[in-house]
Amino acid sequence: MKLSNSAAKGGAIETTRAHFFAHGAMMALAVASAGFWNAAAHAQVDMAAQAEAAGADEIVVTARKRQEASQNVPLSVAAFNGEMLQSRSVTTVSDIQGLVPGLHYQERGNLQTELTIRGVGGDARNPGIDAGVGMYIDGAYIPRTSGYNADLSDIAQVEVLRGPQGTLFGKNTIGGVINIVTKKPTEELTGFVYGSYGNYDAVRTQAAISGGLAPALSAKVTVASWNRQGYIRSRVRNERLNNEDRLGGRLQLRYNPDTQLDVNFSVDGTRDRRRGVLNQIGSPAGAAAPYFTGNRFVMDADQRNSDARDMWGMTLGIDYVLANDMTITSVTAYRDIDILVYSDIDQTPLDLFHSGPFTDDTTMISQELRLVSPGNKPFRYVLGLFGYKQDIDSDRDIFINGARSIVLDTAANTDSYAAFGNFDYDLTSQLTATVGLRYSIDKKDGKFNQQRTGLDYAIPLKRTDKNLSWTGSLLYKITPRLSTYATVSRGFKAGGFNLDTAGAVGLTASDLNFLPERVTNYEVGLKGRATDWMRFSLAVFQMDYKNKQVSQFVNPPVGNVPVVLVTNAGQARIKGVEFDTTLTPVHGLSLSGNVSYLDAKYRSFPNAAVVGGVLVSYTGNRVERTPKWTAGGSIDYRHPIGSGDLVMGANVSYNGAVDLQPDNLPRNYEGSYTLVDARFGYEMADGKWGLYLWGKNLTKENFATFKRQFAGLDQVAYGAPRTYGVEARFKF
């Protein structure tokens, strides 16, 4: 279902779909007919199955396109299998941030999702900017942050990689990667049913069934839903805001005739409807004075607040093991994400500013080809080619004092190509050197059409960015279970266009362009097992930024409507330390902890913004949304009682004080807070039945995740309130 009139791009979409199916069919035929190699049988380990079987005792990661123990990987990576996610009540991507030091996730509706790792990433609402943190599901790149927060249902493993990852993954990512692996279909009949009920009439369901359809052919169907009453009461419109109304599903097919060929096809879709609030009144400043309720759960907006998202996609993954144990992999993906947003910008009973429709219609097709050498040789490598095409059409309607005053019709089209390679060589039995290279070409064109009294614009846009990025590292195995590493890597993110802005007087194409950003990451680490019952990871790093892309509100020299602009900071430096550990001192007890320290500052950011017609500098300011300290801890305990086990778990996460905007104004400062989640239940010994009580934000912390100033108003978005409920799970 389309959310807006997208007829203009219909032909391009149909062509893209045709290319997807045609290419996928040719790849399947080519690989399936590769039997003329007369390869002998080879043992091929299923990535997801091995990750799941590893359990809490060992961490197996697939970030470098082969199965490896975490302590043998010269980069900072956190990994969680499905059981670990389930025990910590992780149901969406946003739930992961309390488990990973340095990971920040903030969502103000689907259009304005922000994800950073070590302070690198940012808000990709602007259709002319790329995401700084990449997300992959079964090897397929998710093109926009608006498509990130789907349900994590029937997941085998989630890996979070920190730092630039361009030499390992298809799409270039400067800040890091979240790599999600779903559970593959099984030939035997298996499945589960899950249900949860909580306060605010929250009902969440998940179910999956998997089994064989024919020899070597198996299938799985997974569905998930989430419905919840809104926890904010809008008195003027007599409605509940910040509700949930989501339905999604995934169909997977697997053809695995022998140990050489593995073909996986999946199609998924999500329908999401919310009365989402992008921001609330944060203080009685300006025109909000008579309408500031002082209660985050009560507001008096007179205009519509809604957020609708429809997205679907297909992925075709083919793995073929050659006679020499090398693996050829093809990942072909198509995604479509449509967003429709209405917002009462001032959130008062006065119609000062409101927006809508805001639409983003995104289509993407990508193709990745990889050749991976055997993992048991002294020289190992990953070679890859990547092609990516993304088209975004956006519309923005802004009303001032009840009149339709600004209309934006914009588009951004991206063609990205890359060749990359990652090479390992064992200098000795204990010392391994790694070198990686990536060459990228990003071509973008677009348009910026604005209708505004006296300020009509029709500006075509075009740019090309080329880059060679690299990585180098040394890994030394102190013992078979303890390693240390040193890594230097260069990351790159292409430049783009300011398409989510209201153009002021004298606007030119140059004003709408911003430059690529680059980061050099220096990192040393120590990880592995200190004892049989203690696993840990320690990383110390420094990231030097050049031309950091910063999104902010700027007061224009003419007009009363602040504009959103992406500008390039001169230089920024982020220094930090990360530590995480897991302890299993006795059978049935697991303790985990993590801590992150970030010292993030702009070393040079002159002429950062225009305030009251005057240029101001942010040099010396702290980088936004990077608290100095974050920490987390969890406990999981299992004790046999009767014919089953008593299971108990609790998570605590600490978020240090943070500046939420690069201006570092006191009004945009948020103090520290601590969140406490818990889960308590009983499971049958055979693992088929489980009944649990759960709660999140049990101490009712009231905290802000977003602050800014708009037209004299202080705006704020708050984190989720306390939620709790009961859940049941049945497996077969």
Helices and strands as residue ranges (DSSP letters): G 7-9, H 10-32, G 34-37, H 47-54, E 60-61, E 68-69, G 70-72, E 77-81, H 82-87, G 93-99, E 103-107, G 110-112, E 113-117, E 120-123, E 133-137, E 140-142, G 145-147, E 155-162, E 176-182, E 190-198, E 202-214, E 217-228, E 232-234, E 239-241, E 244-255, E 261-274, E 280-281, G 286-291, E 298-299, E 306-321, E 327-343, E 353-372, E 379-400, E 403-426, E 431-452, E 457-479, E 482-493, E 496-497, H 509-512, E 513-514, E 517-531, E 534-546, E 549-554, E 563-568, E 571-583, E 589-604, E 609-611, E 614-616, E 629-641, E 644-655, E 658-659, G 666-668, E 669-670, E 673-684, E 689-696, E 704-710, E 713-718, E 723-731
